């Protein structure tokens, strides 16, 4: 779907779900980097929206550019008091859409003294490769990137590896996972993303985005953190892939996902039940499959009793990488302690697990 056509009609439920995740994560991310206590660590933060569109749909629903400004307005007191310079970079390759975006930005009220908005009219690949050398020279600047591509072709393996090389950059990108499942063997697809037909389980079409996520995860050879979120749009499955160099970023994104779906945290539908229901309100009333939390508990059990893992920090990291929150790990550890299978030496944490010193003498241990 082309951007112009996309904004000429109301956003569908899938687009609204995607935008809601963008909005909720920015709400979590922003205060971390503009609070006064952090002013001595960095002078600037930059928010990028590389596929900005027109800013809102035909009914006036905000797209990502205006959502960014809306969240900055929400934290206006913090914005006014911070010494951090805030830059918002918006790119739209379609010129007529860019003009409409510019009009929508000009008519939007925001703190123009503290927030600099810069508009570009370039193809994504051109702009990204132009600014990437400068980003690499200043890796400590906090950055958040929204990459709401149409289709699959923009976030190639080359671009993805550049993204994960940026030290203090979180990103969220959108991808048409059902299209990858259907057309992955066609040259126009296989040139961009190297997934084979055999990688997909045809009996589980609703898991398409998990397969795409696993592909991108296989491109990482360090501790970079990724998380998926699957989105149903009609009969198709799309998805978001989140990336961060820091467990705190991963925590915050997972928190957003679990607030949307309190059963798996990674989809706006019953991804493990194999049935699609209309509307989240009735979606989770009946579950006949193994719950994600139960799978996490089995994973923790193996790590503690078979692999002799006694570091609380390491168990938390494994929990996050599995797509669950620290509180889910804590629930199972308390159960084991109640059963007198372990003794918890220290205080459990429900968030900010990065504050546990990984190699410190004060590291919390779990003793069998």
Secondary structure by P-SEA (a helix, b strand, c coil): ccccccccccccaaaaaaaaaaaaaaaacccccccccccccccbbbbbbccccccccccccccaaaaaaaaaaaaaaaaaaccbbbbbbbbbccaaaaaaaaaaaaacccccccbbbbbbbccaaaaaaaaaaaaaaccccbbbbbbcccccccccaaaaaaaaacccccbbbbbaaaaaacccccccccccccccccccccccccaaaaaaaaaaaaaccccbbbbbbbbbcccbbbbbbbbbccaaaaaaaaaaaaaacccccccccccccccccccccccccccccccaaaaaaaaaaaaacccccccaaaaaaaaaaacccaaaaaaaaaaaaaaccccccbbbbccccccccccccccccccc
